[in-house]
Amino acid sequence: MKKLVYILILFSMVFCSKESKTNSEISKKDYTSVIPIDSTKMAETTTESETLNKEESLKMLNHEILSTLKFKDFAKFSNYIHPQKGVQFSMYAHLNPKQDKRFTKEDYLKYAPSTIKFTWGEKDGTGDPLVLSIRKYLEDWVFRKDFTKGEFYFNTFKGNGNSLNNLKKVYPTQYFTENYIPGSEEYGGMDWNCLRFVFEELDRTFYLVAVVNDQWTT
């Protein structure tokens, strides 16, 4: 009887040992069969997703700003001006930070309702200075066409004239939008116009830092 008990105990120990070894091998096999995650691809996917989200956000912001210009709600326009850097206005594609007019939000709100005139730059071809109040500049120059009906582009230049476009040099890390209106057949497409907005992020909010007009120049 004792001999039988010993045999049963020995058999049980052998069985448990084999089972433990088998479980260990299975666990090891499952672990080694896991496909490693490519952190580089994950980073690229995350970056692409973030860019798409920013594009959608800035597209909405772009249309909101166009709406304030179309309906001449120049007080509301001030809500989009960068609170620290203000906003730069460039008559043409070539930005000149030293000569282009720049207004802080406070100065914009101070002068926008007034008839005080500013020199915005020189007209291409004639060299005549463009002297207008802020309101007239926004009405007659910035929103010279109904850009709400234009083609929307994100971080891409559709309008390409003979004026040196240095936007990416002046604002190398900022996002920009372009609202493009094609030219007519009558003028061989040379009468195209576009309006660009340059944005900079502050405290997770995008603000306007530059308003740039572009067109074919002589």
C-alpha positions as a Markdown table, in Angstrom:
| # | Residue | x | y | z |
|---|---|---|---|---|
| 1 | Met | 0.0 | 0.0 | 0.0 |
| 2 | Lys | 2.8 | 2.5 | 0.9 |
| 3 | Lys | 4.6 | 1.5 | -2.3 |
| 4 | Leu | 1.5 | 2.4 | -4.3 |
| 5 | Val | 1.2 | 5.8 | -2.5 |
| 6 | Tyr | 4.8 | 6.6 | -3.3 |
| 7 | Ile | 4.3 | 5.8 | -7.0 |
| 8 | Leu | 1.2 | 8.1 | -7.2 |
| 9 | Ile | 3.1 | 10.9 | -5.5 |
| 10 | Leu | 6.1 | 10.5 | -7.9 |
| 11 | Phe | 3.7 | 10.4 | -10.9 |
| 12 | Ser | 2.0 | 13.6 | -9.8 |
| 13 | Met | 5.4 | 15.4 | -9.4 |
| 14 | Val | 6.5 | 14.4 | -12.9 |
| 15 | Phe | 3.2 | 15.5 | -14.4 |
| 16 | Cys | 3.3 | 18.9 | -12.7 |
| 17 | Ser | 6.9 | 19.5 | -13.8 |
| 18 | Lys | 6.0 | 18.8 | -17.4 |
| 19 | Glu | 2.9 | 21.0 | -17.3 |
| 20 | Ser | 5.0 | 23.9 | -15.8 |
| 21 | Lys | 7.6 | 23.5 | -18.5 |
| 22 | Thr | 5.0 | 23.5 | -21.2 |
| 23 | Asn | 3.3 | 26.6 | -19.8 |
| 24 | Ser | 6.7 | 28.3 | -19.6 |
| 25 | Glu | 7.4 | 27.5 | -23.2 |
| 26 | Ile | 4.0 | 28.7 | -24.4 |
| 27 | Ser | 4.4 | 32.0 | -22.4 |
| 28 | Lys | 7.9 | 32.5 | -23.9 |
| 29 | Lys | 6.6 | 31.7 | -27.4 |
| 30 | Asp | 3.7 | 34.2 | -27.0 |
| 31 | Tyr | 6.1 | 36.9 | -25.8 |
| 32 | Thr | 8.6 | 36.5 | -28.5 |
| 33 | Ser | 5.9 | 36.5 | -31.2 |
| 34 | Val | 4.7 | 40.0 | -30.3 |
| 35 | Ile | 5.4 | 42.4 | -33.2 |
| 36 | Pro | 7.5 | 45.4 | -32.0 |
| 37 | Ile | 5.9 | 48.8 | -32.4 |
| 38 | Asp | 7.7 | 51.2 | -34.8 |
| 39 | Ser | 8.0 | 54.4 | -32.8 |
| 40 | Thr | 9.1 | 56.3 | -35.8 |
| 41 | Lys | 6.0 | 55.4 | -37.8 |
| 42 | Met | 3.8 | 56.2 | -34.7 |
| 43 | Ala | 5.4 | 59.6 | -34.5 |
| 44 | Glu | 4.9 | 60.3 | -38.2 |
| 45 | Thr | 1.2 | 59.2 | -37.9 |
| 46 | Thr | 0.7 | 61.5 | -34.9 |
| 47 | Thr | 2.3 | 64.4 | -36.7 |
| 48 | Glu | 0.2 | 63.9 | -39.8 |
| 49 | Ser | -2.9 | 63.8 | -37.6 |
| 50 | Glu | -2.0 | 66.9 | -35.7 |
| 51 | Thr | -1.3 | 68.7 | -39.0 |
| 52 | Leu | -4.7 | 67.7 | -40.4 |
| 53 | Asn | -6.4 | 68.9 | -37.2 |
| 54 | Lys | -4.6 | 72.2 | -37.4 |
| 55 | Glu | -5.5 | 72.5 | -41.1 |
| 56 | Glu | -9.2 | 72.1 | -40.3 |
| 57 | Ser | -9.0 | 74.6 | -37.4 |
| 58 | Leu | -7.2 | 77.2 | -39.5 |
| 59 | Lys | -9.6 | 76.7 | -42.3 |
| 60 | Met | -12.5 | 77.6 | -40.0 |
| 61 | Leu | -10.5 | 80.5 | -38.6 |
| 62 | Asn | -9.7 | 81.7 | -42.1 |
| 63 | His | -13.4 | 81.8 | -43.0 |
| 64 | Glu | -14.3 | 83.6 | -39.9 |
| 65 | Ile | -11.8 | 86.3 | -40.6 |
| 66 | Leu | -13.0 | 86.6 | -44.2 |
| 67 | Ser | -16.5 | 87.0 | -42.9 |
| 68 | Thr | -15.6 | 89.9 | -40.7 |
| 69 | Leu | -14.0 | 91.6 | -43.7 |
| 70 | Lys | -16.9 | 90.9 | -46.0 |
| 71 | Phe | -19.5 | 92.3 | -43.5 |
| 72 | Lys | -17.1 | 95.1 | -42.5 |
| 73 | Asp | -17.2 | 94.1 | -38.8 |
| 74 | Phe | -13.7 | 95.6 | -38.2 |
| 75 | Ala | -14.2 | 95.6 | -34.4 |
| 76 | Lys | -14.6 | 91.8 | -34.5 |
| 77 | Phe | -11.6 | 91.5 | -36.7 |
| 78 | Ser | -9.5 | 92.7 | -33.8 |
| 79 | Asn | -10.3 | 89.5 | -31.9 |
| 80 | Tyr | -8.0 | 87.6 | -34.2 |
| 81 | Ile | -4.9 | 89.8 | -33.8 |
| 82 | His | -2.0 | 88.3 | -32.0 |
| 83 | Pro | -2.1 | 89.8 | -28.4 |
| 84 | Gln | 1.7 | 90.2 | -28.2 |
| 85 | Lys | 3.0 | 90.6 | -31.7 |
| 86 | Gly | 0.1 | 92.5 | -33.3 |
| 87 | Val | -0.6 | 92.1 | -37.1 |
| 88 | Gln | 1.5 | 93.1 | -40.1 |
| 89 | Phe | -0.1 | 94.3 | -43.3 |
| 90 | Ser | 1.7 | 93.7 | -46.6 |
| 91 | Met | 0.4 | 95.2 | -49.9 |
| 92 | Tyr | 2.1 | 92.6 | -52.0 |
| 93 | Ala | 3.8 | 89.1 | -51.7 |
| 94 | His | 7.1 | 90.6 | -50.7 |
| 95 | Leu | 6.9 | 91.3 | -47.0 |
| 96 | Asn | 9.1 | 94.1 | -45.5 |
| 97 | Pro | 8.9 | 93.9 | -41.7 |
| 98 | Lys | 10.7 | 97.3 | -41.4 |
| 99 | Gln | 8.3 | 99.2 | -43.7 |
| 100 | Asp | 5.0 | 97.3 | -43.6 |
| 101 | Lys | 2.4 | 98.7 | -41.3 |
| 102 | Arg | 2.1 | 96.7 | -38.0 |
| 103 | Phe | -0.6 | 97.4 | -35.4 |
| 104 | Thr | -1.0 | 96.0 | -31.9 |
| 105 | Lys | -4.5 | 95.0 | -31.0 |
| 106 | Glu | -4.7 | 98.2 | -28.9 |
| 107 | Asp | -3.6 | 100.5 | -31.6 |
| 108 | Tyr | -5.8 | 98.8 | -34.2 |
| 109 | Leu | -8.9 | 99.4 | -31.9 |
| 110 | Lys | -7.8 | 102.9 | -31.4 |
| 111 | Tyr | -7.4 | 103.9 | -35.1 |
| 112 | Ala | -9.8 | 101.6 | -36.9 |
| 113 | Pro | -12.9 | 103.7 | -36.2 |
| 114 | Ser | -11.1 | 106.9 | -37.0 |
| 115 | Thr | -10.4 | 108.7 | -40.3 |
| 116 | Ile | -6.6 | 109.0 | -39.6 |
| 117 | Lys | -4.7 | 107.9 | -42.6 |
| 118 | Phe | -1.5 | 105.8 | -42.9 |
| 119 | Thr | 1.0 | 105.1 | -45.6 |
| 120 | Trp | 0.8 | 101.4 | -46.4 |
| 121 | Gly | 3.4 | 101.2 | -49.1 |
| 122 | Glu | 3.8 | 102.1 | -52.8 |
| 123 | Lys | 1.7 | 100.9 | -55.7 |
| 124 | Asp | 3.5 | 98.7 | -58.1 |
| 125 | Gly | 4.0 | 100.3 | -61.5 |
| 126 | Thr | 3.4 | 103.9 | -60.5 |
| 127 | Gly | 5.3 | 104.0 | -57.2 |
| 128 | Asp | 2.6 | 106.2 | -55.8 |
| 129 | Pro | 2.1 | 105.9 | -52.0 |
| 130 | Leu | -1.1 | 104.2 | -50.8 |
| 131 | Val | -2.5 | 106.5 | -48.1 |
| 132 | Leu | -5.7 | 105.3 | -46.5 |
| 133 | Ser | -7.4 | 104.9 | -43.1 |
| 134 | Ile | -7.4 | 101.4 | -41.6 |
| 135 | Arg | -11.0 | 101.0 | -42.5 |
| 136 | Lys | -10.5 | 102.0 | -46.2 |
| 137 | Tyr | -7.4 | 99.9 | -46.5 |
| 138 | Leu | -9.3 | 96.8 | -45.3 |
| 139 | Glu | -12.2 | 97.7 | -47.6 |
| 140 | Asp | -10.4 | 98.8 | -50.8 |
| 141 | Trp | -7.2 | 96.9 | -50.7 |
| 142 | Val | -7.3 | 93.8 | -48.4 |
| 143 | Phe | -10.8 | 92.8 | -49.4 |
| 144 | Arg | -10.7 | 94.1 | -52.9 |
| 145 | Lys | -12.4 | 90.9 | -54.1 |
| 146 | Asp | -14.9 | 88.7 | -52.4 |
| 147 | Phe | -12.4 | 86.1 | -51.1 |
| 148 | Thr | -15.2 | 84.2 | -49.4 |
| 149 | Lys | -15.8 | 82.7 | -52.9 |
| 150 | Gly | -12.1 | 82.0 | -53.5 |
| 151 | Glu | -10.2 | 78.7 | -53.5 |
| 152 | Phe | -8.8 | 77.7 | -50.1 |
| 153 | Tyr | -5.2 | 76.5 | -49.7 |
| 154 | Phe | -3.3 | 75.5 | -46.6 |
| 155 | Asn | 0.5 | 76.2 | -46.4 |
| 156 | Thr | 0.5 | 76.3 | -50.2 |
| 157 | Phe | 1.0 | 79.1 | -52.7 |
| 158 | Lys | -1.5 | 79.0 | -55.6 |
| 159 | Gly | -1.0 | 82.6 | -56.7 |
| 160 | Asn | 2.4 | 83.0 | -58.3 |
| 161 | Gly | 3.3 | 86.4 | -59.7 |
| 162 | Asn | 6.4 | 88.3 | -60.4 |
| 163 | Ser | 6.7 | 89.9 | -57.0 |
| 164 | Leu | 9.3 | 88.1 | -54.8 |
| 165 | Asn | 7.3 | 85.9 | -52.3 |
| 166 | Asn | 9.4 | 85.8 | -49.1 |
| 167 | Leu | 6.6 | 84.8 | -46.7 |
| 168 | Lys | 8.3 | 81.6 | -45.6 |
| 169 | Lys | 11.5 | 83.4 | -45.0 |
| 170 | Val | 9.9 | 86.0 | -42.8 |
| 171 | Tyr | 7.6 | 83.5 | -41.1 |
| 172 | Pro | 9.5 | 80.1 | -41.5 |
| 173 | Thr | 7.6 | 78.2 | -38.8 |
| 174 | Gln | 4.2 | 79.7 | -39.0 |
| 175 | Tyr | 1.1 | 78.3 | -40.7 |
| 176 | Phe | -0.6 | 80.3 | -43.4 |
| 177 | Thr | -3.8 | 80.1 | -45.5 |
| 178 | Glu | -4.4 | 81.4 | -49.0 |
| 179 | Asn | -7.7 | 82.5 | -50.6 |
| 180 | Tyr | -7.2 | 82.5 | -54.4 |
| 181 | Ile | -9.4 | 84.0 | -57.1 |
| 182 | Pro | -8.4 | 82.9 | -60.6 |
| 183 | Gly | -8.0 | 85.5 | -63.4 |
| 184 | Ser | -10.4 | 85.9 | -66.3 |
| 185 | Glu | -10.0 | 84.6 | -69.8 |
| 186 | Glu | -10.3 | 88.2 | -71.0 |
| 187 | Tyr | -7.0 | 89.0 | -69.5 |
| 188 | Gly | -5.4 | 85.6 | -69.9 |
| 189 | Gly | -5.7 | 84.8 | -66.2 |
| 190 | Met | -3.3 | 87.7 | -65.3 |
| 191 | Asp | -5.9 | 89.5 | -63.2 |
| 192 | Trp | -5.8 | 86.8 | -60.4 |
| 193 | Asn | -5.9 | 87.9 | -56.8 |
| 194 | Cys | -5.2 | 86.2 | -53.5 |
| 195 | Leu | -5.3 | 87.0 | -49.8 |
| 196 | Arg | -3.1 | 85.2 | -47.3 |
| 197 | Phe | -3.3 | 85.0 | -43.5 |
| 198 | Val | -0.4 | 84.0 | -41.4 |
| 199 | Phe | -1.0 | 82.5 | -38.0 |
| 200 | Glu | 1.0 | 81.9 | -34.9 |
| 201 | Glu | 0.0 | 79.8 | -31.9 |
| 202 | Leu | -0.1 | 81.2 | -28.4 |
| 203 | Asp | -1.4 | 79.3 | -25.4 |
| 204 | Arg | -2.9 | 76.7 | -27.7 |
| 205 | Thr | -4.8 | 79.4 | -29.7 |
| 206 | Phe | -4.0 | 80.6 | -33.2 |
| 207 | Tyr | -3.8 | 84.3 | -33.8 |
| 208 | Leu | -3.3 | 86.5 | -36.9 |
| 209 | Val | 0.3 | 87.9 | -37.3 |
| 210 | Ala | 0.2 | 88.9 | -41.0 |
| 211 | Val | -2.3 | 89.8 | -43.7 |
| 212 | Val | -0.7 | 89.6 | -47.2 |
| 213 | Asn | -2.3 | 90.5 | -50.5 |
| 214 | Asp | -0.8 | 89.2 | -53.8 |
| 215 | Gln | -1.6 | 89.8 | -57.4 |
| 216 | Trp | 0.2 | 90.0 | -60.8 |
| 217 | Thr | 2.4 | 93.1 | -60.7 |
| 218 | Thr | 3.9 | 94.9 | -63.6 |
